């Protein structure tokens, strides 16, 4: 996940680019750069580090130009460094591009371009695009970009400029977002709306397969083949909270729908489909240390705790490690038993959760290493941990966590497989198969989100109820807990989650026609056990709503209603089963008139004990 900003117009360019990059820094923080065109020449300034480093460098050595591009990077291919920072140039230095995404076939393209005489100076996949544009450039930048992207495989948002086709910025989108802003004789493009807000209320959003050509005279939209595209230019109300919702009624709903992209972004650049390796050099913890680990302890609060419970199954199944999952609020009050063969992982969306931070501090020095999973760069937990893996979820405004939950599960799965590979607990074939399955998860999540209206219609039947039971087993028991928590948090309906096998040890006494049950029952190793639990509920006149595989005919005969989800690797099913539970809770709460984004008595980050 990287941030792109572009400007063409009469104002001073550098301040606009820097201001925009600051608002995009959450999308990338390891390097940054700008490129400006001035009197037939392109000037580039790049630095390793954050935007403030770039700003300081530009103050020492100012650049001039009439239009330009800026970029803030999160490294995928190539280590964080000045040479790998964007913008990237072709051999001549006359063409410059910035890029967000990943080019899957860049190695094949790079070898071919080298054979044709092109010289590469970076480790990135992005540089391939600059040389492809150079190869096809015959005076028209947009035509060269079209020819270049025709051979790309992967996901990309691209912006390009050329000294030989001046006064023009060309952007193309396939996957990552691109927004175009329309000002008074000035035009902007960005990775999201925030950098544009202070300049204009008029915007257009590129769809996949579309390009935008920004010139001083206006903006032209085409598809990848050059056919004209008519885009709707939206005039947005000057209310940042409303603007950021992108047409969704609540932030929570928007963030639920962002989850496929969040999983993609958190996976991006961290796995190899060639070797089956997990690439986590950014952790800063050497595989040799992890090889000696004999136990893992995962520590978190709230939704992050539920992600940790799912993470337990990743570590047990992949790394073959015994795992304890602890509440941060309880951990430091126990007689902690840690040793140099124990790996501690703390999980916090904000990186400032007081109880989790205290647990981190209590663990440091007593174990092999303390790793952090967080969404917030330079947070206290990120700074104090021995190593950190960032979840690239972007800002989450809704208090009830949704996209950060799936991002945390993604990060934990990566760490678990990384540890497994360091310990030799998993072979290349199994690793590669798991990674390939993981790459398919975002598309399957999108398929579930396509059923949102059906889930809404179903959820509305349960608005009057006051109690709900959630059941799951094995890896989906934590999902049941998360589903019940979401319903409690935002709709104020009392909901409890239990492992299916524990139902008859007490909760079954509550079952009647006024106590519906949400059962999570994909066809996995505990499928038959869950069927038995459902039969016990039906025998007591309980209503059962099931989240089950879409082709499971048997479950439809056993329950009252089914929310279908695609099949997937059993360990990865929580990514799919949690989505309908989030939507279910959201639609009930919205119908009840609850304040979905800011539920009563709750704060986004709990920074005091």
N, C-alpha and C positions, 0 to 999 in steps of 0.2 A: 504494500500500500504506500503510494507516494502522492505528493501534492504538486499540481501544475497551476501556474498562473500566467496569463498572457495579456498584453495591453497594446493597443494601437490607437493613437489619438494625439491631441495637441499638448497634453500635460507632460510634466517631467516624468519620465518612465520609471527610473529607479525607485523613488519613494512608493509608487503604486505597487511595484513588484515586491518590495520588501514588506510593505503592509500586508499584502495578500499572503505572502509566505508565512508570516507570523500567525495568521488565522488558519493556515493549513498545517502547521507544524505537528499537530497530533497525528497526521498521516505519514510522517517520516521525520527522523531526527538525527540521522547519522552523518549527513552531508547536505550541502545546498549550493545553488549556483544560479547565475543569471546570464543571459546573452542579449546584447543590444546591437541593432544595426544603425550605423552612423556613416553617412557619406560613402556608401558602397563597401564598407568594411563591417565585419562582425567582431565584436569584442565580447569575450567570455571571462567571467570571474567565478571561481569555484573554491569551496573550502570544505575540509572535513570538520564535522561538528554541527552546531545548531545555527539558527538564523542569526543570532547575535554575533557569531563569528563572521558570517558573511557581511553583515551590516558594518562591523568594525573594519573589515578589509576594504569595503567600498569607500569608507570615509577617508582611509589612508590613500587609496588609489581610485579616485572617482572614474566612473564610466559615463559616457554620453551616448545618446541614441534617440531616434524618433519612435521606435517601437521595440518590443522585446518579449522574452520569455523568462520565467523563473521556475525553480524546481526545488523541492525538499524531498530527500530520499530516505527510504527504508530499504536496506540492502537485500537483494535477492541473489543475483549473480555477481560475485566479486565483493571483496571485503570493503568496509567503509574506508574511503581514502579520497584524497583530492582528485586523483586521476580517474577514479570510478564515479565521481560525482557527476551529475547532470548539470548543464546541457552537454551533449556529445556531438562531435564534429565528424565530418567525412574527411577523406584524405586531403582535400584542398583547403579545408577550413572555411569554405564558402557556404556550407549547409550545416545547420544546427538543429538538433531535435531534443525534446524532453519526452519522457515515457513513464506511464504508470501501468503496471501489469507484468506479464511474464511471457517470453517468446519460447515456446517449447521446442521448436526445431532450429534454434539459433546455432547449434554446433554444426549441423549439416550446412546451413547457409554460410556460416563463417568460413568453413573449409573451402567451399566453392568460391567465395569472394577472395580469399587469399590466393587461390590458384589463378584467379583473374588479375592479380596484382594489387589488390587493396591491402593497405597496411593498418593493422589494429594496434591501439595503444592502451586499451583497457581490458578488464576481465568481465565486462558486463555483456548481457544479452542485448541491451539497448543499442550498442554501437553498430550492431549488424544493420539496424534500420537506417541509420545515417548513410552507410555505404550502399545500401540498396537504393536509397533515394538518389544518391550520387550516380549510381550506375544507370538509372533510367532518366536522369535529368536532361531535358532537351529544351530548356527555356521556360517550361511551365512547372511550377512547384507542385500544384495540385495533381497534375498528371503523373509526376514522378512518385508522389506519395501513393496514389492509387496503384501504380505498378508494383511498388514495394510491398504494400500490405496484402496484395493478392497472393503472395507466397508465404505469408506469416501464419504460423499455427500458435494458438494460445489466446491470451486476453490482453487487450491494450487500449490505452487512451494515449494518443500521440499528438504533439503539436510541433510544427516545423517552421523554420524561416530560412530564407536564402538571400545572400547578397546579390545574386544574379537574377532574382525575380523579386525586386524590392517592394516595400509597402504592402506586405501580405503575410498573414499567419494562417497556416493550414492545420486543421485539427481533424482527427479521425477517432471513432469509438467502436470498440467491440468488447464489451464487458465493463470496465471501470467507468465511472461517471464523467461527463463533460457538460458544463453549463456555459452558455454564451450570454453575456450581458450587453444590452443596448443603451448607451448613454447619448449625450448630446455631442454628435460628431466624434464619438469615441466608442470603442468596442473592447470587451474583455472576454476572456475564457478562463475557466477554473475547474478544479476537481469537485468543488461544491459551492453552494450559494454564498457562504459567509464572506469571502473576499470581495464579492460584487456589491454587497448591500450598501456600502457607503458611496457608491458611484451611480447606481441606477436601480429602479424597481422593475425594469423590463428585462425578462430573461426568456431563453429557450433552452430546452434540455435535449441534447442529442440522444437518439435511440441507437441501438446496435446496428452497425452497417451503414452509418451516416457520417458525412464529413461537413465541416464548416470552413469557409474561406473568408477570413476577416480582412477587410481593406478599409482605407480612410473613407471610402464612399459608401460602405455598407457591408452586409454579411450575406453570403450566398450559401445555400445548403444543397448538398447532392447526396446520392447514395455512392457506394464504393465503385460503381461502374460509370459514374459521371452524370447520371440522370438527375434532373432537378427535383428537389424535395421541398414541399411547402410545409414550413414549420409554424406552429402556433407560438407567437410571442406573448407571454403572459405578463400582465401587470399585477404585481404582487402588493398586497397591503403592507404598509411600512410597520410591520410588527415582526421582529425577528423570530419570536416564538411560533407565530403562525407560518411564516415563510419556511422555516426549517421542517415543518411537518409534511411538506411536499404533497398536500392534498389529503393527508390522513387526518382523521378527526382527533386522534390523540398521538402523542409521542410513542406510547407503548405499542400501539398498533404498527406504527412506522418501523419501530425497532424490531418487532417480531418479523416483519417482512424483510428486514435487512440481514437476517441471519445467514442465508446462503452466501452472501457476499462476505460476511464476517468470517465464516468458516474458511472460505477460499483465501481470504487475506491472511488469516492466522497460519494456514498451511503454506502459503506462498514462499517459495525459496527454501523451505526447511526439509524437503524430502527430495530424493533422487529416484526417478522412474527408471533409471539405467541400472544403478547399483543396489537399489532397495535400502539405501542408507538414510538415516535421519541426520540432517546437517544442523547441528546446534552449537557451533563454535561460539556463538554469541553468549551462551550460558557462562562461559568463563570457567567452567569446571571440567577438568581433564577426564577423558574416559578411563584412564588408569585408576583414578580415585574411585569412580563409580563401579569399577570392576570388583572392588573390595566390599561393596555394600551388601549387607545381609538382611536389612530390614528398612522399610520406609514408613515415615509418619507424615500424614497429611493433616494440616491444621487450617481451619477456616471458620467462618460464621455465616449463618443465613443461607442464601442461595449458593454462595461459594462452598459452604459445607456440603451441600447436596452434590455439587460438581466433584468435590473430593470423594464422596461416597461412590460415584461412578468411577472416578480415577482409581479407587481401590481395585476394581476388577481389571482395569488396564494393567496395573502393576503386577497383580497376581497372575493373570493369564499370560501376559507377554514377558515380563521380567522374572517371573517365578519367585517373587519376593513376598514374604509376609508383610501385611500392611495394617497399621492402625490409623483410623480417621478420628480426629479430635476436634471438639469445639474449642475455638480460641479462648472463649470466655471461661472455660474450665481448666484448660491445660496447665496454666502457671500455678494453679492452686493444688496441683497433685504432686506427689513425690515422683518427679520426672526420672525415668530410666532411659538414658540415652548413652550411646557409646560411639566410638570412632568407626563403627561399621553400620551406623544408622544414618539414612538420608532423610532430612526434614524438608518438606515442601509446604510453604505457606501460600494461601490463595486469598487474594483480596482485589476486588474490582478497582477500588479507589487507591489502594496502596497506603491508605491511612487508617484503616480499621484498628481502633485502639487495642482491642483484645488480641487480634492477630499479630500486631506489631509487638505487643508484650510477649507473646509466645515465641516470636522470632528471637527477641533479645534473650529470653530464658534458655533458648536452644543453642545459641551461638557459642562455639568453643567446646561444646559437649558432644558434638556429632561429627560425622564425616564432612557434611556441608549443609547449609541452609539455602534452598532455592526458593525463589519467589515467582508466582504467576500473578501478574497484575496488568491492568489496562492503562495505567498512568505512569508516564515517563517521569523519572526523577522524583517519584513519591518517596516517602520515608522508608517504606518496605523495600522498594527497588534499590534505594541507596544502601541500606544496611544488610541486605542479603548477600551471600557469597556469590550468587549468580541469579540472573533474572531472565524470564521468558515473557515477553510482552504479548498480550492478546490484542490484535489489531481490530478492535471493535469500534473505535471512534467514540465520540461523546455519547453517553447514554443518559437521556434526560428523564425518562420515566423512572420513578422511584422503584417500582417493581422490576427487578432485573430479568431480562429475557435474553437479549443477544450476548450479554457478557457471560451468561451461563453456558451457552453453546461454545463461545470462544474459550472459556476456561476448560471445558471438556476437551476441546481440540488440543490445547496446550498440554494438558495432562497426558493425553494419549501420545503426543510426540515425545514428552519426557520419558514416559514409561517404555516406549519402543527404543529410545536412545539408550536408556539404562540396560534394557534387554540386550541390545547389540553390544554394549560395552562388556557385559557379563557373559556373552556367548550363549545366552538363553534362547535365542531364536535364530534360525538360519536365513540365508538370503531369500530362498523361495517363499518362506512364510512372511518375511518382512515385506517383500515386493507385493505379494498378494494383498496384505493388509493395507499398504499404502495405496494400491490401485483401487481397492474398495473405498477407502477414505476419500479419494478424489471424486468419487461418484456421489458422495453424500449431499453436497450442495444442490445438485440437480434434483435429487429425490426430495429434498426439503422444499424446493420450488414447486414440485408436483403437489405436495400437501397444501401449500399456501394457495394453490389454485382452487382448492375446495373450501376456501374461507366462507363463502356464502352458505354452503351446505352446513358447515359447522355452526355458523351464526343461527340459522333456522332451527337447528337442533338445540342449541344452547338456550334459546328463548323459552323453551318449555320448562326450564328449571329455574327461572327467575324467582318464582314464589317460594322455593324451598329454603329451609333454614339450616339444614345439615347435609353433609355429603361424606361418603366413605370412598377412599381411594385405595386400590389394591394393586400390588405388583410383586414380582419375585425376581430373584437374582439381580441382574444388572438394571432391571426396570423398577425395582423397589425404590431406589433414590428418585427416579422420575415420578413415581407416585407421590413421594414426599414433596417434590418441587411443584407438581400440579396442585396438590392440596394447599401448599403455601400461597401460590398465586391466587387461588380462589379466596382464601382468607384475607390476603393483603388488600385486594382491590374491591371485592364485592361485599366483604364483611359477613360472608356465609361461613359458619363453622364447618371446617373440613378436617378430617384426620386421615392419615395414610398408615397402612400396615403391610407387612409382608403377608402374602396370601395365606401362608401356613399358620400365622398367628391369629387369624380371624376367629377361629373357634375357641381361642383362649380368652375370650371376653367380648370383643366388638360385635360378635354375631348376635349378642343379646339386644343390640340396637336395631337390628334389621326388621323393617316392616315397609309398608307401601309409602311411607313418608321419609324414608331414608335411602335415597338412590345411591348406587355404587358405580364408580368409574373403575373399570378393570383394564389393566394394560397386559395384553396377551398376544404378543407375536409368537410365531411358531419356533420356539427355541427349546432348550433342554428342560424347561419347567412348564412347557405348554400343557401337558396332561394334568399336572398338579393344579394349575390355574383353572382348568376346566372343572375339576372337582370342587374347587372353592366356589365357582360360579353356580354350580348345581346346588350347593348348600344354600346360597343366597336365594335362588329362585324357589327353592322348596319353602322358603319363609316369606314368599310374596314380595321379595325385593325387586326393584327395578334395576337392571344392569345395562350400562352403556359401556361398550368395549372399544378400545383402540387395538386394532388387529390387522394382520396382513390382508391386503386387498383381495387376494385370491383364496382366502380361507372360507370355504363354504360351510364347514362344520360350525364355526362360531356363530354364524348368522341364525342358525337353528336353536342356539342355546341362550341368546340374549335378546334384549328388547331393541337395541339400536347399535350400529357399528360405525365407527369412524375409521375408514380404511387408510393404511399407510403402506408404502412399498416395502418389499423385503430388502434386507441388507445383511452384511456380516453381523452375527449376533451381538458382538461387543459394541458395534456402532449403532445399534437400534435406538439408544437413548436420544440421539440427534434427531430421529424421526418421530419417536413417540411423544417427545415433550412439546413439539410444535402444536398439535391439536389441543393439548391441555392448556397451553398459553392462550390460544384463540378462544377456547371454551370459557376460560375465566374472564377474559377481556369482554366478550360479548354479553355475558351475564352482568358484569359490573356496569358496563355502559348502559344497558337497558334499565338497570336499577337506579340510574342517575348518580352513581358514585363518582367521585373525583379520581378518575383512573390514574392520571399521571402523578398526582400528589395525594395519595391515600392518607387518611387521618392518622395522626400519632407516629408517622414514619418519616425517617430522613434517608436521603440517598446514601450517605456515608456516616457510619457510626464512629465518630472520632473521639468519643469519651467512653469510659467504662460504664 
